[in-house]
Amino acid sequence: MKRIFLFFGILLFLLTNSRELIAQVDNKVTKVIIDAGHGGKDPGALGHKSKEKNIALSVALKAGKYIEENLEDVKVIYTRKTDVFIELHKRAQIANESGADVFISVHCNSNKSSLPFGSETYVMGLHKTQDNLDVAKTENAAIFYEEDYKTQYEGFNPNADEDYILLSMFQSATINESIDLAQKTETQFRDRVGRRDRGVKQAGFWVLYKTTMPGILIELGFLSNPAEEKFLMSEEGQVYMASAIYRAFKEYKKAFEEMNKDLKPVIVETEEVKPVVYYRVQFASFKKERSLNFRKFRGLTDIKMYKQNGQFKYTTGNFESYSNALALKDKLRNNGFKDAFIVAFLDDEKISLKEAKAVNEK
């Protein structure tokens, strides 16, 4: 039954995003998403002295800076610029809502053996080897850090081989552009940085599946290999890898724009999407951040934290209906959370209840 739901989830995604793909047809590359993998409570792969999240962030920021400084007509958008946890579905949401032309996700590899080394760049597709599948499983496992991953990911299980068969049914309309960018990236790593080129590969990465523009996922190297870990931890190594990503993107942009210089942009009228307000119930506030497993939180589910005015504030529930939130608030008060009250969010930004009412009345 789970496979059926996942299949229809993929089908629905294709249908609902087809208009968006058409609307993005253009002859210029003017916006790129730089996605530093993992972050916050999700460290990613662990080396002897390093964490994937830190290296990925450093290289991502450097690559973005090179683009900003040298390609004045390109806007760079980062999914994260600090050590914070960003859900996979939100990374794709940031990319899609921005109308970006290219998506670049930066990661580091690992292996049970310390021998493998070298870079590899992935595009969305069917894995041809167990190693490719294992890499996808490792990166997709980030969803386990999310509280509501079972509903957010349509029943997808990163550890289930059969789920990747269904995921691979998705064939990106931008697969050729993605492969071109991936090949240019690996060429730069090999010829300009002197890294071992492990090739362009395909596998089922959720974040690539959900993005609607050409996209690649880069594995900079293996943190399980001591020499490669040392290189990727060094300032020199990170500068070299970031500049290679920048040069690959610059080459891709030039080739794409030259090939499509006579293409007339397609303007598609799209229906206005009404913003959705979500109501949550705030039940606690502390000066210091608390673990979601904090003893006072026992018995609560779907806990989310937001920071405001130097305070760490905790909520539960996530309703479009104010009445449902009101019912939960009353329940929490009866269960000992005497100060529980309703708060409203729009695109994960806290707004006042008055503002929420105004949005809903539009």
MARMIGU-803137 format. One record per residue (C-alpha): residue in three letters; x, y negated, z; residue number from 1. Coordinates in Angstrom, 2 decimals, always signed. Layout:
residues N
VOFI / r / px / py / pz / k
VOFI / ALA / X / Y / Z / NUM $
...
This chain:
residues 362
VOFI / r / px / py / pz / k
VOFI / MET / +0.00 / +0.00 / +0.00 / 1 $
VOFI / LYS / +2.86 / -2.38 / +0.82 / 2 $
VOFI / ARG / +4.29 / -1.88 / -2.69 / 3 $
VOFI / ILE / +0.94 / -2.85 / -4.20 / 4 $
VOFI / PHE / +0.83 / -6.09 / -2.22 / 5 $
VOFI / LEU / +4.41 / -6.90 / -3.21 / 6 $
VOFI / PHE / +3.64 / -6.23 / -6.88 / 7 $
VOFI / PHE / +0.65 / -8.57 / -6.86 / 8 $
VOFI / GLY / +2.69 / -11.12 / -4.93 / 9 $
VOFI / ILE / +5.26 / -11.14 / -7.74 / 10 $
VOFI / LEU / +2.51 / -11.33 / -10.36 / 11 $
VOFI / LEU / +0.87 / -14.26 / -8.55 / 12 $
VOFI / PHE / +4.20 / -16.07 / -8.36 / 13 $
VOFI / LEU / +4.71 / -15.73 / -12.11 / 14 $
VOFI / LEU / +1.23 / -16.99 / -12.87 / 15 $
VOFI / THR / +1.30 / -19.93 / -10.46 / 16 $
VOFI / ASN / +4.76 / -21.09 / -11.49 / 17 $
VOFI / SER / +4.40 / -20.78 / -15.28 / 18 $
VOFI / ARG / +3.16 / -24.37 / -15.61 / 19 $
VOFI / GLU / +5.98 / -25.61 / -13.44 / 20 $
VOFI / LEU / +8.57 / -23.94 / -15.68 / 21 $
VOFI / ILE / +7.07 / -25.59 / -18.75 / 22 $
VOFI / ALA / +7.08 / -28.97 / -17.02 / 23 $
VOFI / GLN / +10.82 / -28.69 / -16.35 / 24 $
VOFI / VAL / +11.80 / -28.33 / -20.01 / 25 $
VOFI / ASP / +14.30 / -31.13 / -20.67 / 26 $
VOFI / ASN / +17.58 / -31.77 / -22.43 / 27 $
VOFI / LYS / +19.48 / -33.13 / -19.46 / 28 $
VOFI / VAL / +20.95 / -31.64 / -16.30 / 29 $
VOFI / THR / +20.55 / -34.37 / -13.70 / 30 $
VOFI / LYS / +19.78 / -32.59 / -10.45 / 31 $
VOFI / VAL / +21.50 / -29.64 / -8.74 / 32 $
VOFI / ILE / +20.76 / -27.79 / -5.51 / 33 $
VOFI / ILE / +23.81 / -26.71 / -3.52 / 34 $
VOFI / ASP / +22.78 / -24.02 / -1.04 / 35 $
VOFI / ALA / +25.18 / -23.02 / +1.73 / 36 $
VOFI / GLY / +24.19 / -19.50 / +2.76 / 37 $
VOFI / HIS / +23.13 / -18.55 / +6.31 / 38 $
VOFI / GLY / +23.64 / -21.04 / +9.17 / 39 $
VOFI / GLY / +22.63 / -21.59 / +12.78 / 40 $
VOFI / LYS / +21.62 / -18.36 / +14.47 / 41 $
VOFI / ASP / +22.44 / -16.43 / +11.28 / 42 $
VOFI / PRO / +26.26 / -16.18 / +11.01 / 43 $
VOFI / GLY / +26.28 / -14.10 / +7.83 / 44 $
VOFI / ALA / +29.29 / -11.86 / +7.23 / 45 $
VOFI / LEU / +31.91 / -11.80 / +9.96 / 46 $
VOFI / GLY / +35.64 / -11.71 / +9.33 / 47 $
VOFI / HIS / +38.34 / -11.14 / +11.91 / 48 $
VOFI / LYS / +38.52 / -14.87 / +12.61 / 49 $
VOFI / SER / +35.74 / -16.39 / +10.55 / 50 $
VOFI / LYS / +32.01 / -16.57 / +9.94 / 51 $
VOFI / GLU / +30.43 / -16.70 / +6.51 / 52 $
VOFI / LYS / +28.12 / -19.57 / +7.45 / 53 $
VOFI / ASN / +31.03 / -21.91 / +8.18 / 54 $
VOFI / ILE / +33.06 / -21.19 / +5.05 / 55 $
VOFI / ALA / +29.97 / -21.32 / +2.83 / 56 $
VOFI / LEU / +29.00 / -24.72 / +4.26 / 57 $
VOFI / SER / +32.48 / -26.20 / +3.88 / 58 $
VOFI / VAL / +32.83 / -25.07 / +0.25 / 59 $
VOFI / ALA / +29.26 / -26.12 / -0.59 / 60 $
VOFI / LEU / +29.79 / -29.64 / +0.77 / 61 $
VOFI / LYS / +33.10 / -30.00 / -1.05 / 62 $
VOFI / ALA / +31.62 / -28.78 / -4.35 / 63 $
VOFI / GLY / +28.70 / -31.18 / -3.97 / 64 $
VOFI / LYS / +31.05 / -34.06 / -3.23 / 65 $
VOFI / TYR / +33.08 / -33.37 / -6.39 / 66 $
VOFI / ILE / +29.89 / -33.44 / -8.44 / 67 $
VOFI / GLU / +28.70 / -36.66 / -6.82 / 68 $
VOFI / GLU / +32.04 / -38.39 / -7.35 / 69 $
VOFI / ASN / +32.61 / -37.29 / -10.95 / 70 $
VOFI / LEU / +29.16 / -36.89 / -12.50 / 71 $
VOFI / GLU / +27.35 / -40.13 / -11.78 / 72 $
VOFI / ASP / +24.13 / -39.07 / -13.53 / 73 $
VOFI / VAL / +23.70 / -35.98 / -11.34 / 74 $
VOFI / LYS / +21.89 / -36.00 / -8.01 / 75 $
VOFI / VAL / +23.06 / -33.38 / -5.53 / 76 $
VOFI / ILE / +20.59 / -31.95 / -3.03 / 77 $
VOFI / TYR / +21.80 / -29.74 / -0.18 / 78 $
VOFI / THR / +19.63 / -27.13 / +1.53 / 79 $
VOFI / ARG / +21.72 / -27.76 / +4.63 / 80 $
VOFI / LYS / +24.58 / -30.10 / +5.52 / 81 $
VOFI / THR / +25.10 / -28.91 / +9.09 / 82 $
VOFI / ASP / +25.15 / -25.64 / +11.02 / 83 $
VOFI / VAL / +21.39 / -25.05 / +11.07 / 84 $
VOFI / PHE / +19.22 / -22.08 / +10.17 / 85 $
VOFI / ILE / +17.13 / -22.56 / +7.04 / 86 $
VOFI / GLU / +14.70 / -19.79 / +6.06 / 87 $
VOFI / LEU / +15.19 / -18.22 / +2.63 / 88 $
VOFI / HIS / +11.73 / -19.22 / +1.46 / 89 $
VOFI / LYS / +12.37 / -22.83 / +2.50 / 90 $
VOFI / ARG / +15.63 / -22.92 / +0.52 / 91 $
VOFI / ALA / +13.69 / -21.95 / -2.60 / 92 $
VOFI / GLN / +10.93 / -24.42 / -1.67 / 93 $
VOFI / ILE / +13.45 / -27.26 / -1.42 / 94 $
VOFI / ALA / +14.78 / -26.39 / -4.87 / 95 $
VOFI / ASN / +11.38 / -26.04 / -6.53 / 96 $
VOFI / GLU / +9.82 / -29.16 / -5.02 / 97 $
VOFI / SER / +12.83 / -31.27 / -5.96 / 98 $
VOFI / GLY / +12.49 / -30.38 / -9.64 / 99 $
VOFI / ALA / +16.16 / -29.41 / -9.77 / 100 $
VOFI / ASP / +17.79 / -28.21 / -12.99 / 101 $
VOFI / VAL / +20.28 / -25.78 / -11.40 / 102 $
VOFI / PHE / +20.47 / -23.78 / -8.16 / 103 $
VOFI / ILE / +23.87 / -22.73 / -6.75 / 104 $
VOFI / SER / +23.98 / -20.62 / -3.58 / 105 $
VOFI / VAL / +27.37 / -20.14 / -1.87 / 106 $
VOFI / HIS / +28.21 / -17.04 / +0.17 / 107 $
VOFI / CYS / +31.05 / -14.79 / +1.30 / 108 $
VOFI / ASN / +31.28 / -11.02 / +0.94 / 109 $
VOFI / SER / +32.26 / -8.24 / +3.34 / 110 $
VOFI / ASN / +32.93 / -4.52 / +3.19 / 111 $
VOFI / LYS / +33.47 / -1.64 / +5.59 / 112 $
VOFI / SER / +36.91 / -1.29 / +4.03 / 113 $
VOFI / SER / +39.53 / -4.06 / +4.25 / 114 $
VOFI / LEU / +40.78 / -3.29 / +0.73 / 115 $
VOFI / PRO / +38.21 / -4.93 / -1.61 / 116 $
VOFI / PHE / +38.93 / -8.53 / -2.61 / 117 $
VOFI / GLY / +37.93 / -11.03 / -5.27 / 118 $
VOFI / SER / +34.97 / -13.20 / -6.24 / 119 $
VOFI / GLU / +31.74 / -12.15 / -7.92 / 120 $
VOFI / THR / +28.76 / -14.18 / -9.06 / 121 $
VOFI / TYR / +25.19 / -12.88 / -9.19 / 122 $
VOFI / VAL / +22.07 / -13.67 / -11.14 / 123 $
VOFI / MET / +18.59 / -12.36 / -10.47 / 124 $
VOFI / GLY / +18.00 / -8.93 / -12.02 / 125 $
VOFI / LEU / +18.12 / -5.17 / -11.65 / 126 $
VOFI / HIS / +21.14 / -3.83 / -9.77 / 127 $
VOFI / LYS / +23.19 / -1.31 / -11.72 / 128 $
VOFI / THR / +25.34 / -0.04 / -8.86 / 129 $
VOFI / GLN / +24.88 / +0.75 / -5.20 / 130 $
VOFI / ASP / +27.44 / -1.93 / -4.35 / 131 $
VOFI / ASN / +25.30 / -4.60 / -6.03 / 132 $
VOFI / LEU / +22.25 / -3.40 / -4.13 / 133 $
VOFI / ASP / +24.18 / -3.44 / -0.85 / 134 $
VOFI / VAL / +25.21 / -7.07 / -1.41 / 135 $
VOFI / ALA / +21.58 / -8.05 / -2.06 / 136 $
VOFI / LYS / +20.45 / -6.17 / +1.06 / 137 $
VOFI / THR / +23.02 / -7.98 / +3.17 / 138 $
VOFI / GLU / +22.04 / -11.45 / +1.93 / 139 $
VOFI / ASN / +18.29 / -10.75 / +2.05 / 140 $
VOFI / ALA / +18.62 / -9.51 / +5.65 / 141 $
VOFI / ALA / +18.68 / -13.18 / +6.68 / 142 $
VOFI / ILE / +14.88 / -13.00 / +6.75 / 143 $
VOFI / PHE / +15.05 / -10.87 / +9.90 / 144 $
VOFI / TYR / +16.06 / -14.02 / +11.77 / 145 $
VOFI / GLU / +12.66 / -15.52 / +10.95 / 146 $
VOFI / GLU / +9.72 / -15.16 / +13.29 / 147 $
VOFI / ASP / +7.03 / -14.58 / +10.64 / 148 $
VOFI / TYR / +9.01 / -12.86 / +7.89 / 149 $
VOFI / LYS / +6.42 / -10.10 / +7.38 / 150 $
VOFI / THR / +3.84 / -12.59 / +6.15 / 151 $
VOFI / GLN / +6.22 / -15.03 / +4.45 / 152 $
VOFI / TYR / +7.81 / -12.37 / +2.24 / 153 $
VOFI / GLU / +4.72 / -10.47 / +1.08 / 154 $
VOFI / GLY / +5.68 / -7.30 / +2.91 / 155 $
VOFI / PHE / +9.16 / -7.19 / +1.36 / 156 $
VOFI / ASN / +11.65 / -5.11 / +3.40 / 157 $
VOFI / PRO / +15.32 / -5.94 / +2.67 / 158 $
VOFI / ASN / +16.35 / -2.44 / +3.78 / 159 $
VOFI / ALA / +13.93 / -0.52 / +1.52 / 160 $
VOFI / ASP / +15.43 / +0.55 / -1.82 / 161 $
VOFI / GLU / +12.01 / +0.92 / -3.42 / 162 $
VOFI / ASP / +11.17 / -2.74 / -2.78 / 163 $
VOFI / TYR / +14.06 / -3.80 / -5.00 / 164 $
VOFI / ILE / +12.57 / -1.88 / -7.91 / 165 $
VOFI / LEU / +9.48 / -4.07 / -7.69 / 166 $
VOFI / LEU / +11.53 / -7.20 / -7.13 / 167 $
VOFI / SER / +13.58 / -6.47 / -10.25 / 168 $
VOFI / MET / +10.39 / -6.48 / -12.35 / 169 $
VOFI / PHE / +10.65 / -10.24 / -12.18 / 170 $
VOFI / GLN / +12.56 / -11.38 / -15.26 / 171 $
VOFI / SER / +13.55 / -15.01 / -14.99 / 172 $
VOFI / ALA / +12.72 / -17.23 / -17.95 / 173 $
VOFI / THR / +16.12 / -18.82 / -17.35 / 174 $
VOFI / ILE / +18.20 / -15.63 / -17.21 / 175 $
VOFI / ASN / +20.43 / -16.62 / -20.16 / 176 $
VOFI / GLU / +21.27 / -20.01 / -18.64 / 177 $
VOFI / SER / +21.95 / -18.34 / -15.27 / 178 $
VOFI / ILE / +24.34 / -15.82 / -16.84 / 179 $
VOFI / ASP / +26.12 / -18.61 / -18.72 / 180 $
VOFI / LEU / +26.71 / -20.58 / -15.52 / 181 $
VOFI / ALA / +27.78 / -17.42 / -13.66 / 182 $
VOFI / GLN / +30.32 / -16.56 / -16.38 / 183 $
VOFI / LYS / +31.75 / -20.07 / -16.35 / 184 $
VOFI / THR / +32.08 / -19.87 / -12.55 / 185 $
VOFI / GLU / +33.95 / -16.56 / -12.60 / 186 $
VOFI / THR / +36.22 / -17.83 / -15.39 / 187 $
VOFI / GLN / +37.16 / -20.83 / -13.26 / 188 $
VOFI / PHE / +37.86 / -18.66 / -10.22 / 189 $
VOFI / ARG / +40.06 / -16.38 / -12.32 / 190 $
VOFI / ASP / +41.91 / -18.78 / -14.61 / 191 $
VOFI / ARG / +42.18 / -21.92 / -12.50 / 192 $
VOFI / VAL / +42.32 / -20.55 / -8.94 / 193 $
VOFI / GLY / +43.95 / -17.21 / -9.63 / 194 $
VOFI / ARG / +41.37 / -15.11 / -7.82 / 195 $
VOFI / ARG / +40.44 / -11.59 / -8.82 / 196 $
VOFI / ASP / +37.38 / -11.73 / -11.10 / 197 $
VOFI / ARG / +34.97 / -8.98 / -10.04 / 198 $
VOFI / GLY / +32.51 / -10.08 / -12.71 / 199 $
VOFI / VAL / +28.99 / -11.38 / -13.23 / 200 $
VOFI / LYS / +26.43 / -9.04 / -11.72 / 201 $
VOFI / GLN / +22.69 / -8.68 / -11.24 / 202 $
VOFI / ALA / +20.74 / -7.83 / -8.11 / 203 $
VOFI / GLY / +17.49 / -8.68 / -6.34 / 204 $
VOFI / PHE / +18.12 / -11.76 / -4.22 / 205 $
VOFI / TRP / +14.93 / -13.21 / -2.77 / 206 $
VOFI / VAL / +16.18 / -16.79 / -2.94 / 207 $
VOFI / LEU / +16.92 / -16.44 / -6.68 / 208 $
VOFI / TYR / +13.62 / -14.67 / -7.30 / 209 $
VOFI / LYS / +11.69 / -17.60 / -5.81 / 210 $
VOFI / THR / +13.52 / -20.44 / -7.55 / 211 $
VOFI / THR / +12.20 / -21.62 / -10.90 / 212 $
VOFI / MET / +15.41 / -22.98 / -12.45 / 213 $
VOFI / PRO / +18.67 / -21.35 / -13.60 / 214 $
VOFI / GLY / +20.35 / -20.06 / -10.49 / 215 $
VOFI / ILE / +23.42 / -18.19 / -9.31 / 216 $
VOFI / LEU / +24.60 / -16.72 / -6.02 / 217 $
VOFI / ILE / +28.36 / -16.88 / -5.54 / 218 $
VOFI / GLU / +30.33 / -14.49 / -3.34 / 219 $
VOFI / LEU / +33.57 / -16.41 / -2.83 / 220 $
VOFI / GLY / +35.51 / -13.40 / -1.57 / 221 $
VOFI / PHE / +35.72 / -10.75 / +1.15 / 222 $
VOFI / LEU / +36.08 / -11.82 / +4.77 / 223 $
VOFI / SER / +36.85 / -8.17 / +5.54 / 224 $
VOFI / ASN / +40.11 / -8.52 / +3.61 / 225 $
VOFI / PRO / +42.67 / -10.27 / +5.88 / 226 $
VOFI / ALA / +44.54 / -12.04 / +3.07 / 227 $
VOFI / GLU / +41.37 / -13.26 / +1.38 / 228 $
VOFI / GLU / +39.87 / -14.34 / +4.69 / 229 $
VOFI / LYS / +42.99 / -16.41 / +5.38 / 230 $
VOFI / PHE / +42.73 / -18.03 / +1.94 / 231 $
VOFI / LEU / +39.02 / -18.84 / +2.33 / 232 $
VOFI / MET / +39.55 / -20.25 / +5.82 / 233 $
VOFI / SER / +42.29 / -22.60 / +4.62 / 234 $
VOFI / GLU / +41.63 / -26.15 / +3.49 / 235 $
VOFI / GLU / +43.56 / -25.49 / +0.29 / 236 $
VOFI / GLY / +41.56 / -22.37 / -0.51 / 237 $
VOFI / GLN / +38.24 / -24.10 / +0.08 / 238 $
VOFI / VAL / +39.27 / -27.08 / -2.07 / 239 $
VOFI / TYR / +40.29 / -24.77 / -4.92 / 240 $
VOFI / MET / +37.05 / -22.75 / -4.78 / 241 $
VOFI / ALA / +34.87 / -25.86 / -4.51 / 242 $
VOFI / SER / +36.62 / -27.57 / -7.43 / 243 $
VOFI / ALA / +36.16 / -24.40 / -9.50 / 244 $
VOFI / ILE / +32.41 / -24.48 / -8.82 / 245 $
VOFI / TYR / +32.34 / -28.16 / -9.80 / 246 $
VOFI / ARG / +34.21 / -27.52 / -13.06 / 247 $
VOFI / ALA / +31.94 / -24.59 / -13.95 / 248 $
VOFI / PHE / +28.87 / -26.75 / -13.34 / 249 $
VOFI / LYS / +30.36 / -29.60 / -15.42 / 250 $
VOFI / GLU / +31.06 / -27.21 / -18.32 / 251 $
VOFI / TYR / +27.55 / -25.74 / -18.08 / 252 $
VOFI / LYS / +25.97 / -29.21 / -18.04 / 253 $
VOFI / LYS / +27.98 / -30.32 / -21.08 / 254 $
VOFI / ALA / +27.18 / -27.16 / -23.08 / 255 $
VOFI / PHE / +23.48 / -27.21 / -22.13 / 256 $
VOFI / GLU / +23.01 / -30.85 / -23.06 / 257 $
VOFI / GLU / +24.87 / -30.45 / -26.34 / 258 $
VOFI / MET / +22.75 / -27.44 / -27.30 / 259 $
VOFI / ASN / +19.50 / -29.20 / -26.37 / 260 $
VOFI / LYS / +20.30 / -32.75 / -27.47 / 261 $
VOFI / ASP / +17.52 / -32.71 / -30.09 / 262 $
VOFI / LEU / +14.95 / -31.21 / -27.74 / 263 $
VOFI / LYS / +12.07 / -33.47 / -26.90 / 264 $
VOFI / PRO / +10.99 / -33.26 / -23.26 / 265 $
VOFI / VAL / +7.66 / -31.56 / -22.73 / 266 $
VOFI / ILE / +5.30 / -33.56 / -20.56 / 267 $
VOFI / VAL / +2.68 / -31.47 / -18.85 / 268 $
VOFI / GLU / -0.12 / -32.89 / -16.78 / 269 $
VOFI / THR / -0.26 / -31.04 / -13.51 / 270 $
VOFI / GLU / -2.94 / -31.08 / -10.90 / 271 $
VOFI / GLU / -2.15 / -33.04 / -7.77 / 272 $
VOFI / VAL / -1.33 / -30.73 / -4.90 / 273 $
VOFI / LYS / -2.94 / -31.88 / -1.69 / 274 $
VOFI / PRO / -0.52 / -31.92 / +1.24 / 275 $
VOFI / VAL / -1.38 / -29.44 / +3.97 / 276 $
VOFI / VAL / -1.37 / -30.36 / +7.64 / 277 $
VOFI / TYR / -0.63 / -27.61 / +10.14 / 278 $
VOFI / TYR / -1.63 / -27.75 / +13.79 / 279 $
VOFI / ARG / +0.44 / -26.12 / +16.51 / 280 $
VOFI / VAL / +0.15 / -26.01 / +20.28 / 281 $
VOFI / GLN / +3.08 / -27.44 / +22.22 / 282 $
VOFI / PHE / +3.54 / -25.66 / +25.53 / 283 $
VOFI / ALA / +7.01 / -26.59 / +26.79 / 284 $
VOFI / SER / +9.73 / -29.24 / +26.57 / 285 $
VOFI / PHE / +13.33 / -29.11 / +27.87 / 286 $
VOFI / LYS / +16.43 / -31.28 / +27.86 / 287 $
VOFI / LYS / +18.50 / -28.24 / +26.81 / 288 $
VOFI / GLU / +17.70 / -25.79 / +24.03 / 289 $
VOFI / ARG / +16.23 / -22.45 / +25.16 / 290 $
VOFI / SER / +16.38 / -19.06 / +23.50 / 291 $
VOFI / LEU / +13.12 / -17.90 / +21.95 / 292 $
VOFI / ASN / +13.46 / -14.90 / +24.28 / 293 $
VOFI / PHE / +13.44 / -17.19 / +27.31 / 294 $
VOFI / ARG / +11.60 / -15.48 / +30.19 / 295 $
VOFI / LYS / +8.94 / -18.21 / +30.41 / 296 $
VOFI / PHE / +8.05 / -17.61 / +26.76 / 297 $
VOFI / ARG / +7.20 / -13.94 / +27.24 / 298 $
VOFI / GLY / +3.87 / -12.96 / +25.76 / 299 $
VOFI / LEU / +3.96 / -15.74 / +23.17 / 300 $
VOFI / THR / +4.44 / -15.20 / +19.43 / 301 $
VOFI / ASP / +5.30 / -17.38 / +16.44 / 302 $
VOFI / ILE / +7.35 / -19.74 / +18.60 / 303 $
VOFI / LYS / +8.94 / -22.71 / +16.83 / 304 $
VOFI / MET / +11.17 / -25.44 / +18.19 / 305 $
VOFI / TYR / +11.50 / -29.05 / +17.07 / 306 $
VOFI / LYS / +13.67 / -31.79 / +18.51 / 307 $
VOFI / GLN / +12.37 / -35.24 / +19.32 / 308 $
VOFI / ASN / +13.78 / -38.07 / +21.45 / 309 $
VOFI / GLY / +16.55 / -35.82 / +22.78 / 310 $
VOFI / GLN / +14.08 / -33.17 / +23.96 / 311 $
VOFI / PHE / +13.75 / -29.59 / +22.69 / 312 $
VOFI / LYS / +10.03 / -28.95 / +22.26 / 313 $
VOFI / TYR / +8.40 / -25.56 / +21.76 / 314 $
VOFI / THR / +5.17 / -24.73 / +19.96 / 315 $
VOFI / THR / +3.16 / -21.67 / +19.05 / 316 $
VOFI / GLY / +0.51 / -21.07 / +16.41 / 317 $
VOFI / ASN / +0.30 / -22.60 / +12.93 / 318 $
VOFI / PHE / -3.23 / -23.44 / +11.81 / 319 $
VOFI / GLU / -4.79 / -25.48 / +9.03 / 320 $
VOFI / SER / -7.88 / -25.64 / +11.21 / 321 $
VOFI / TYR / -7.86 / -28.00 / +14.19 / 322 $
VOFI / SER / -10.57 / -25.92 / +15.90 / 323 $
VOFI / ASN / -8.34 / -22.82 / +15.80 / 324 $
VOFI / ALA / -5.52 / -24.79 / +17.39 / 325 $
VOFI / LEU / -7.96 / -26.10 / +20.02 / 326 $
VOFI / ALA / -8.99 / -22.55 / +20.89 / 327 $
VOFI / LEU / -5.35 / -21.53 / +21.30 / 328 $
VOFI / LYS / -4.64 / -24.57 / +23.45 / 329 $
VOFI / ASP / -7.50 / -23.64 / +25.81 / 330 $
VOFI / LYS / -6.26 / -20.05 / +25.96 / 331 $
VOFI / LEU / -2.73 / -21.15 / +26.83 / 332 $
VOFI / ARG / -3.98 / -23.47 / +29.56 / 333 $
VOFI / ASN / -5.98 / -20.64 / +31.06 / 334 $
VOFI / ASN / -2.82 / -18.50 / +30.99 / 335 $
VOFI / GLY / -0.78 / -20.94 / +33.03 / 336 $
VOFI / PHE / +0.50 / -23.44 / +30.46 / 337 $
VOFI / LYS / -1.40 / -26.32 / +32.04 / 338 $
VOFI / ASP / +0.23 / -29.04 / +29.95 / 339 $
VOFI / ALA / -0.34 / -27.42 / +26.53 / 340 $
VOFI / PHE / -1.56 / -29.80 / +23.84 / 341 $
VOFI / ILE / -2.02 / -29.93 / +20.05 / 342 $
VOFI / VAL / +0.59 / -31.40 / +17.69 / 343 $
VOFI / ALA / +0.44 / -31.80 / +13.91 / 344 $
VOFI / PHE / +3.05 / -31.23 / +11.19 / 345 $
VOFI / LEU / +3.23 / -32.19 / +7.52 / 346 $
VOFI / ASP / +6.00 / -30.44 / +5.54 / 347 $
VOFI / ASP / +7.56 / -29.44 / +8.88 / 348 $
VOFI / GLU / +7.71 / -33.10 / +9.96 / 349 $
VOFI / LYS / +5.79 / -33.97 / +13.12 / 350 $
VOFI / ILE / +3.06 / -36.56 / +12.59 / 351 $
VOFI / SER / +0.44 / -38.00 / +14.91 / 352 $
VOFI / LEU / -3.04 / -36.49 / +15.12 / 353 $
VOFI / LYS / -4.36 / -39.78 / +13.71 / 354 $
VOFI / GLU / -2.08 / -39.42 / +10.69 / 355 $
VOFI / ALA / -3.13 / -35.79 / +10.30 / 356 $
VOFI / LYS / -6.78 / -36.80 / +10.23 / 357 $
VOFI / ALA / -6.07 / -39.44 / +7.59 / 358 $
VOFI / VAL / -4.26 / -36.90 / +5.38 / 359 $
VOFI / ASN / -7.11 / -34.42 / +5.65 / 360 $
VOFI / GLU / -9.69 / -37.07 / +4.78 / 361 $
VOFI / LYS / -8.01 / -37.98 / +1.48 / 362 $
